[in-house]
Amino acid sequence: DFMRTAEGAELRRQVVALVNDTLESVALPALSEEEVLAAIDEGRSEGGSERRHWVLDPIDGTRGFVGNRQYAIALALLDGGEPVLGVLGCPNLSLESQ
């Protein structure tokens, strides 16, 4: 709700610009400020076993991240409390065989 206040105007402007720059880079139409805020509001989920929602672990392996070693970024889609999709990103994982 901060994003909709006068104090949040600059952050709101930056977010809308970033969203629209990203959309433009893949040839999609721009969104209005209200459309961007509505999309952000769609992400409000209290979790639980109802409907679909995303779960993000931005740094799985904090010690590895802090030590500039292996860590993962984990993202999952839950539907009715059950995992239906999972993706891992491992930024420090070499693709070359050792």
BAVEXLUM-383073 format. One record per residue: residue in three letters; z, x, y of N, C-alpha, C, O, CB in turn. Coordinates in steps of 0.02 Angstrom, whole numbers, padded with zeros to 5 digits, always signed. Atoms other than C-alpha are relative to their C-alpha. Glycine has a CB too. Example, Ala and Ser with C-alpha at 12.3 -4.5 7.8 and 13.67 -1.06 7.14 Angstrom:
! BAVEXLUM-383073
ALA+00000+00045-00059+00390+00615-00225+00000+00045+00060+00033+00097+00059+00062-00050+00001 SER-00003-00042-00059+00357+00684-00053+00037-00039+00055+00045-00014+00110-00071+00020+00023 
! end
This chain:
! BAVEXLUM-383073
ASP+00000+00040-00060+00000+00000+00000+00000+00043+00064-00017+00018+00118+00060-00046+00000 PHE+00003-00046-00056+00017+00152+00113-00072+00006+00026-00084+00011+00086+00026+00069-00020 MET+00070-00008-00019-00173+00164+00112-00023-00055+00047-00071-00046+00084-00044+00002-00062 ARG+00021+00057-00042-00184-00005+00200+00037-00002+00067+00025-00046+00107+00012-00065-00038 THR-00038+00000-00062-00064+00041+00341-00035+00042+00053-00082+00078+00039+00071+00027-00012 ALA+00026-00040-00055-00101+00117+00511+00013+00074-00013-00029+00116+00002+00031-00021+00068 GLU-00017-00070+00015-00014+00277+00454-00046+00029-00054-00057+00089-00055+00073+00005-00023 GLY+00044-00022+00053-00131+00286+00304-00074+00002+00019-00117+00014-00024+00008-00043-00060 ALA+00070+00006-00022-00290+00269+00408-00041+00064-00014-00098+00060-00037-00003-00016+00074 GLU+00037-00062+00009-00340+00453+00400-00012+00014-00074-00067+00034-00094+00037+00059+00033 LEU+00008-00009+00072-00308+00467+00212-00051-00050-00027-00093-00032-00068+00068-00009-00036 ARG+00047+00052+00021-00402+00303+00187-00072+00020+00018-00117+00013-00023+00017-00068+00033 ARG+00066-00023-00022-00550+00371+00287-00025+00056-00045-00084+00056-00065+00002+00023+00073 GLN+00020-00057+00042-00552+00531+00184-00018-00023-00071-00067+00000-00100+00056+00051-00003 VAL+00013+00025+00068-00543+00438+00017-00067-00038-00002-00107-00027-00047+00057-00046-00024 VAL+00063+00038-00002-00684+00318+00065-00059+00047+00008-00111+00037-00025+00001-00052+00059 ALA+00054-00048-00008-00791+00464+00123-00013+00039-00064-00071+00049-00083+00016+00049+00057 LEU+00008-00036+00063-00760+00560-00038-00033-00043-00054-00078-00021-00089+00068+00026-00025 VAL+00030+00046+00049-00800+00409-00146-00074-00009+00015-00116-00005-00030+00036-00069+00001 ASN+00070+00013-00017-00961+00374-00051-00043+00063-00004-00102+00058-00021-00004-00028+00071 ASP+00037-00063+00010-01014+00558-00051-00016+00009-00074-00071+00029-00092+00040+00061+00026 THR+00010-00006+00072-00992+00557-00240-00052-00050-00025-00096-00032-00064+00067-00010-00038 LEU+00049+00051+00020-01088+00394-00261-00070+00020+00023-00118+00012-00014+00019-00068+00030 GLU+00065-00021-00026-01228+00460-00151-00030+00056-00042-00091+00058-00052+00007+00022+00074 SER+00025-00057+00038-01241+00618-00256-00032-00021-00066-00070+00017-00096+00056+00049-00013 VAL+00030+00026+00062-01288+00511-00407-00042-00062+00014-00054-00103-00031+00054-00016-00053 ALA+00047+00053-00022-01400+00390-00309+00028-00070-00011-00009-00115-00031-00065+00007-00037 LEU-00030+00067+00003-01278+00244-00310+00017-00023+00070+00029+00019+00114+00064-00001-00045 PRO-00013+00024-00068-01248+00131-00160+00072+00011+00021+00118+00012-00019-00016-00074+00004 ALA-00066-00010-00029-01101+00161-00045+00042-00064-00006+00016-00119-00012-00005+00022+00074 LEU-00047+00056+00001-00946+00051-00050+00033-00006+00069+00041+00043+00105+00054+00011-00055 SER-00037+00012-00062-00858-00028+00097+00072+00024-00010+00094+00036-00066-00002-00075+00020 GLU-00071-00019+00004-00680+00022+00138+00038-00049-00045+00078-00027-00086+00031+00001+00071 GLU-00036+00051+00040-00618-00142+00062-00018+00006-00074+00025-00003-00117-00016-00070+00026 GLU+00020-00008+00071-00719-00113-00098+00034+00061-00032+00054+00058-00090-00076+00008-00005 VAL-00035-00060+00026-00643+00061-00118+00074-00017-00012+00101+00001-00064-00007+00059+00049 LEU-00070+00018+00008-00467-00007-00090+00010-00048-00059+00059-00043-00096+00027-00032+00064 ALA-00004+00047+00057-00499-00149-00215-00007+00038-00066+00028+00022-00114-00055-00054+00006 ALA+00008-00040+00060-00558-00021-00344+00064+00039-00016+00084+00044-00074-00060+00048+00006 ILE-00064-00036+00009-00399+00081-00317+00052-00048-00026+00091-00031-00071+00023+00032+00066 ASP-00048+00050+00021-00296-00078-00337-00009-00019-00074+00040-00036-00107-00005-00062+00043 GLU+00012+00017+00070-00379-00111-00506+00036+00048-00047+00050+00031-00104-00075+00002-00015 GLY-00034-00050+00041-00294+00046-00570+00074-00011-00007+00107+00028-00042-00012+00067+00028 ARG-00072+00013+00005-00121-00028-00551+00015-00034-00066-00002-00092-00076+00025-00043+00059 SER-00018+00027+00065-00057-00053-00726+00071+00021-00015+00090+00079-00005-00049+00024-00055 GLU-00068-00017+00020+00121-00061-00786+00001+00024-00073+00055+00036-00101+00046-00061+00008 GLY+00004-00024+00069+00060-00007-00957+00019-00055-00049+00009-00114-00035+00046+00060-00010 GLY-00019+00048+00050+00126-00091-01112-00059-00017-00046-00108+00020-00048+00025-00063+00032 SER+00050+00015+00052+00023-00178-01244-00052-00051+00023-00091-00076-00018+00035-00027-00061 GLU+00048+00048-00025-00079-00292-01131-00061+00035+00030-00055+00086+00063+00033-00045+00053 ARG+00063-00021-00031-00261-00264-01082-00015+00074-00011+00016+00107-00052+00002-00014+00074 ARG+00021-00070+00003-00345-00095-01058+00030+00039+00058+00037+00013+00113-00077+00006+00000 HIS-00019-00045-00054-00280+00051-00959-00008+00072-00022-00006+00088-00081+00071-00013+00024 TRP+00009-00072+00012-00306+00238-00943+00067+00035+00003+00111+00016+00041-00049+00030+00051 VAL-00059-00043-00001-00172+00368-00979-00025+00071+00010-00069+00094-00026+00042-00007-00067 LEU+00022-00068-00018-00190+00541-00902+00059+00048-00004+00112+00035+00026-00031+00002+00070 ASP-00048-00056-00001-00091+00699-00941-00037+00057+00033-00076+00092+00000+00025+00019-00074 PRO+00040-00049-00037-00157+00816-00806+00009+00072-00023-00037+00112-00017+00015-00005+00072 ILE-00011-00068+00024-00078+00973-00879+00041-00004-00064+00102-00002-00062+00036+00044+00053 ASP-00032-00002+00065-00039+00966-01065+00005+00073-00020-00045+00104-00038-00039-00042-00053 GLY-00011-00071+00012+00036+01137-01094+00017+00035+00066-00017+00083+00086-00063+00032-00032 THR-00018-00026-00066+00123+01174-00930+00013+00075-00001-00007+00111+00045+00062-00036+00026 ARG-00014-00071+00004+00183+01345-00988-00065+00041-00002-00070+00094+00029+00044+00016-00062 GLY+00065-00034+00002+00004+01395-01030-00034-00001+00067-00065+00049+00087-00044-00031-00053 PHE+00031+00007-00066-00056+01331-00862+00032+00049+00050-00004+00085+00085+00007-00072+00027 VAL-00036-00043-00047+00078+01425-00764-00015+00074-00016-00020+00115+00030+00076-00013-00004 GLY+00014-00068+00019+00041+01584-00863-00075+00017-00001-00094+00070-00025+00028+00013-00067 ASN+00073-00009-00001-00149+01564-00838-00027+00013-00070-00071+00055-00080-00020+00057+00047 ARG+00024-00003+00069-00172+01542-01026-00030-00067-00018-00056-00102+00026+00058+00019-00050 GLN+00029+00064+00023-00228+01392-01129+00042-00060+00023+00103-00058+00022-00006+00000-00075 TYR-00030+00065-00014-00191+01215-01071-00055-00051-00006-00114-00033-00010+00034-00002+00071 ALA+00050+00053+00007-00278+01048-01084+00013-00055+00051+00070-00066+00072+00000-00029-00071 ILE-00005+00060-00040-00313+00898-00975-00019-00057-00048-00074-00058-00075-00048+00001+00064 ALA+00010+00052+00050-00295+00744-01085-00008-00068+00034+00031-00086+00079+00059-00001-00050 LEU+00013+00067-00026-00366+00571-01048-00012-00047-00059-00050-00031-00104-00062+00000+00049 ALA+00008+00049+00055-00353+00417-01160-00008-00069+00029+00020-00086+00082+00060+00003-00048 LEU+00007+00070-00016-00406+00236-01150+00037-00040-00053+00023-00035-00112-00076-00022+00004 LEU-00037+00043+00045-00283+00112-01225-00024-00071+00009-00035-00094+00066+00076+00005+00013 ASP+00020+00070-00002-00335-00065-01269+00050-00038-00043+00053-00029-00104-00074-00011-00027 GLY-00053+00036+00036-00194-00182-01316+00051+00047-00030+00079+00032-00083-00031-00042-00055 GLY-00050-00048+00023-00080-00032-01336-00026+00049-00052+00011+00093-00074+00058-00036-00028 GLU+00029-00044+00051-00198+00054-01460-00050+00048+00032-00091+00026+00073-00034-00042-00055 PRO+00050-00047-00027-00296+00213-01419-00069-00015-00028-00078-00023-00088+00020+00072-00017 VAL+00069+00012+00021-00483+00181-01423-00047+00057+00020-00104+00061-00004-00025-00065+00030 LEU+00042-00055-00023-00548+00337-01335+00046+00056+00024+00097+00043+00056-00049-00022+00056 GLY-00037-00057-00025-00482+00511-01303-00046+00058+00017-00095+00070-00018+00052+00023-00052 VAL+00040-00057-00022-00551+00660-01210+00047+00056+00020+00098+00044+00053-00047-00020+00060 LEU-00038-00059-00020-00483+00836-01191-00045+00047+00039-00102+00059+00020+00031+00035-00061 GLY+00033-00054-00036-00535+00964-01063+00043+00062-00005+00103+00058+00008-00014-00019+00074 CYS-00037-00063+00008-00484+01145-01095-00033+00053+00045-00075+00092+00022+00000+00023-00075 PRO+00035-00043-00048-00533+01243-00938+00001+00074-00017-00046+00110+00002+00030-00009+00066 ASN-00003-00071+00015-00479+01413-01005-00026+00018-00069-00020+00075-00091+00071+00024+00007 LEU+00026-00012+00066-00559+01395-01176-00070+00030+00004-00116+00000+00033-00001-00065-00041 SER+00065-00034+00000-00702+01517-01200-00046-00033-00050-00024-00051-00105+00008+00075-00015 LEU+00050+00028+00046-00860+01448-01278-00034+00054-00041-00074+00039-00085-00051-00041+00038 GLU+00029-00055+00038-00908+01619-01342+00045+00015-00059+00106+00013-00054-00008+00063+00046 SER-00040-00016+00059-00854+01667-01518+00031+00068+00010+00002+00113+00040-00042-00002-00065 GLN-00035-00063-00008-00728+01805-01528+00010+00035-00065+00039+00089-00067+00067-00011+00033 
! end
